[in-house]
Every structure is written in structure tokens, then in C-alpha cells.
């Protein structure tokens, strides 16, 4: 089954175009492949950053809330303090 592709015309400044062509020549890979990989990388990075921001936002919203009830938290803190005293 043939892979369906779509073309995109992306005007590049001269310097960037020259750098892309030079990397293409250096690597022996088509400039279109390099450009496609760069776009894929950028999109993946944007998704990663969006997930990171969502997690950070959730953490900011949950800041100050405890996961444990107070008596369990106090018992854990006392246990840790006793362990440190034994050392």
C-alpha cells in the first residue's frame, strides 16, 4: 500500500536554505527528508512541552494539599525522626 503524502511549500530565508542544502550534501540525504525530520521533531517537542505544562499546572493547583491523613502523616514523620536518632 502506497504511503499518502502531501506537499507543503515553505519559503526559507537564503541563509537557512543554504544551511539545509549544505547539511543535505554533507549527510548525503535529501533536503526534504531533513526538513521533514526537523518538523516532526518540533511537533513532538511541542507536544512534550504541552504535557509538561499540563503536569506543572496540575501540581500548582494541588500545591498545599496532602495525600495522607494527618495522623498517618504524623506517624510517618515520627518514624523517620526515630530512625535518624538511631544513627
BAFI-3210 file (N, C-alpha, C; in Angstrom, 3 decimals, decimal comma, padded with zeros to 6 digits):
// residues 87
n [1|2|3|4|5|6|7|8|9|10|11|12|13|14|15|16|17|18|19|20|21|22|23|24|25|26|27|28|29|30|31|32|33|34|35|36|37|38|39|40|41|42|43|44|45|46|47|48|49|50|51|52|53|54|55|56|57|58|59|60|61|62|63|64|65|66|67|68|69|70|71|72|73|74|75|76|77|78|79|80|81|82|83|84|85|86|87]
n.u [000,847|000,662|002,172|000,460|001,214|001,603|002,291|004,102|004,737|007,402|008,706|012,053|014,481|017,437|019,903|019,176|018,217|020,567|022,066|020,534|020,798|023,573|023,831|022,383|024,023|026,330|025,440|024,423|021,770|018,410|017,269|014,575|013,914|015,420|014,209|011,606|012,079|012,981|010,678|008,938|010,309|010,083|007,292|006,842|008,304|006,805|004,445|005,461|006,235|003,715|002,469|004,173|003,645|000,944|001,108|002,626|000,840|-001,250|000,125|000,600|-002,033|-002,698|-000,974|-000,075|-002,048|-002,504|-001,578|-001,927|-003,730|-003,847|-003,041|-001,725|000,298|001,670|002,509|004,258|006,225|007,182|008,272|010,353|011,911|012,668|014,239|016,378|017,472|018,545|020,835]
n.v [-001,177|002,162|004,982|007,823|011,107|014,628|017,738|020,647|023,971|025,797|028,767|029,745|031,709|032,893|032,203|030,112|028,267|027,717|026,540|024,245|022,945|022,534|020,782|018,675|017,888|017,219|015,092|013,391|012,997|013,637|017,034|017,441|015,271|015,857|018,264|017,368|015,648|017,540|019,065|017,105|016,541|019,039|019,215|016,998|017,894|020,145|018,902|017,422|019,522|020,635|018,603|018,594|021,167|020,880|019,020|020,531|022,626|021,232|020,395|022,901|023,634|021,686|022,138|022,294|020,639|017,598|014,166|012,262|011,322|013,315|011,966|009,670|010,867|012,199|009,969|008,794|010,801|010,781|008,217|008,437|010,358|008,870|006,900|008,417|009,233|006,866|006,494]
n.w [000,000|-000,903|000,602|001,558|000,843|001,409|-000,072|000,915|000,618|001,661|002,101|002,518|004,261|002,613|003,915|005,659|003,817|002,427|004,477|004,944|002,472|002,501|004,681|003,681|001,538|002,970|004,584|002,718|002,345|001,263|001,112|001,617|003,240|005,500|006,272|006,798|008,985|010,824|011,190|012,231|014,632|015,918|016,264|017,961|020,163|020,898|021,717|023,878|025,564|026,040|027,514|029,725|030,706|031,358|033,440|035,251|035,734|036,974|039,263|040,440|041,013|042,879|044,926|048,303|049,210|050,994|050,651|052,535|055,524|058,512|060,933|059,995|058,525|060,597|062,111|060,282|060,092|062,711|062,823|060,949|062,298|064,555|063,333|062,402|064,805|065,766|064,334]
ca.u [000,000|001,462|002,016|-000,070|001,953|001,120|003,379|003,988|005,731|007,886|009,769|013,109|015,484|018,586|020,901|018,642|018,185|021,951|022,452|019,827|021,459|024,906|023,649|021,951|025,216|027,231|024,885|024,016|020,332|017,645|016,880|013,181|013,908|015,923|013,173|010,501|012,517|013,026|009,285|008,445|010,945|009,493|005,929|006,972|008,763|005,671|003,560|006,131|006,138|002,315|002,242|004,913|002,906|-000,274|001,506|003,025|-000,384|-001,921|000,900|000,333|-003,392|-002,761|000,016|-000,605|-002,922|-001,745|-002,068|-002,156|-004,464|-002,905|-002,472|-000,781|001,444|002,394|003,162|005,392|007,257|007,776|009,084|011,587|012,706|013,283|015,277|017,532|018,078|019,269|022,103]
ca.v [000,000|003,378|005,960|009,077|012,274|015,934|018,694|021,926|024,937|026,583|029,707|029,844|032,747|032,383|031,580|028,840|027,376|027,299|025,613|022,998|022,308|022,090|019,589|017,631|017,428|016,603|013,825|012,546|012,768|014,706|018,169|017,258|014,338|016,592|019,224|016,590|015,223|018,717|019,415|016,064|016,765|020,236|018,885|016,145|018,746|020,959|018,003|017,139|020,731|020,787|017,645|019,113|022,321|020,365|018,438|021,638|023,330|020,371|020,472|024,215|023,606|020,757|022,527|022,539|019,553|016,427|012,878|011,408|011,959|013,927|011,007|008,833|011,716|012,409|008,703|008,651|011,764|010,297|007,058|008,946|011,000|007,809|006,263|009,321|009,243|005,605|006,553]
ca.w [000,000|-001,028|001,669|001,053|001,314|000,956|-000,244|001,603|000,135|002,798|001,714|003,522|004,035|001,869|004,797|006,131|002,658|002,164|005,549|004,687|001,315|002,920|005,518|002,758|000,829|003,943|005,068|001,599|002,467|000,608|001,952|002,024|004,371|006,661|006,670|007,370|010,313|011,691|011,502|013,140|015,930|016,516|016,699|019,144|021,271|021,329|022,475|025,154|026,378|026,453|028,602|030,875|031,234|031,986|034,728|036,130|036,117|037,949|040,507|041,055|041,551|044,009|045,938|049,639|049,623|051,411|050,189|053,692|056,606|059,453|061,889|059,268|058,209|061,863|062,439|059,374|060,484|063,964|062,472|060,319|063,348|065,381|062,530|062,372|066,149|065,940|063,591]
c.u [000,894|001,143|001,555|000,735|001,331|002,323|003,055|005,106|006,122|009,008|010,782|014,000|016,719|019,566|020,425|018,601|019,583|022,432|021,796|020,484|022,839|024,803|023,205|023,156|026,159|026,744|024,511|022,540|019,578|017,248|015,440|013,087|014,374|014,872|012,003|010,853|012,544|011,612|008,696|009,008|010,303|008,085|005,973|007,392|007,629|004,692|004,146|006,025|004,706|001,978|002,934|004,153|001,615|000,025|001,878|001,802|-001,149|-001,202|000,668|-001,052|-003,487|-001,804|-000,663|-001,559|-002,064|-002,397|-002,484|-003,036|-003,456|-002,272|-001,455|000,474|002,307|003,151|004,381|006,536|007,948|008,685|010,416|012,489|013,389|014,417|016,546|018,251|018,918|020,639|023,166]
c.v [001,244|004,336|007,287|010,225|013,535|016,863|020,001|022,824|025,830|027,498|029,849|031,045|032,111|031,628|030,209|027,817|026,851|026,309|024,245|022,239|021,774|020,825|018,410|017,034|016,687|015,208|012,865|012,190|013,918|015,808|018,022|016,306|015,041|017,569|018,497|016,135|016,389|019,129|018,399|016,250|017,946|019,938|018,001|016,958|019,624|020,122|017,700|018,327|020,954|019,832|018,129|020,272|021,870|019,772|019,533|022,412|022,530|020,445|021,806|024,240|022,754|021,139|022,822|021,467|018,357|015,167|011,984|012,109|012,393|012,919|010,093|009,625|011,942|011,138|008,476|009,573|011,312|009,094|007,499|009,574|009,947|007,117|007,116|009,347|007,987|005,647|007,134]
c.w [000,000|000,111|001,066|001,669|000,749|000,875|000,466|001,082|001,300|002,308|002,858|003,213|003,382|002,774|005,287|004,994|002,351|003,219|005,338|003,537|001,698|003,780|004,667|002,030|001,775|004,342|003,947|001,642|001,815|001,600|002,434|003,218|005,639|007,185|007,337|008,800|011,292|012,111|012,475|014,543|016,640|017,041|017,942|020,360|021,788|022,140|023,843|026,091|026,871|027,587|029,868|031,518|031,913|033,351|035,714|036,616|037,169|039,294|041,204|041,695|042,818|045,136|047,265|050,108|049,989|050,875|051,362|054,714|057,668|060,401|061,213|058,914|059,444|062,246|061,557|059,746|061,757|063,698|061,860|061,366|064,219|064,624|062,494|063,721|066,381|065,283|064,400]
res [x|x|x|x|x|x|x|x|x|x|x|x|x|x|x|x|x|x|x|x|x|x|x|x|x|x|x|x|x|x|x|x|x|x|x|x|x|x|x|x|x|x|x|x|x|x|x|x|x|x|x|x|x|x|x|x|x|x|x|x|x|x|x|x|x|x|x|x|x|x|x|x|x|x|x|x|x|x|x|x|x|x|x|x|x|x|x]
***
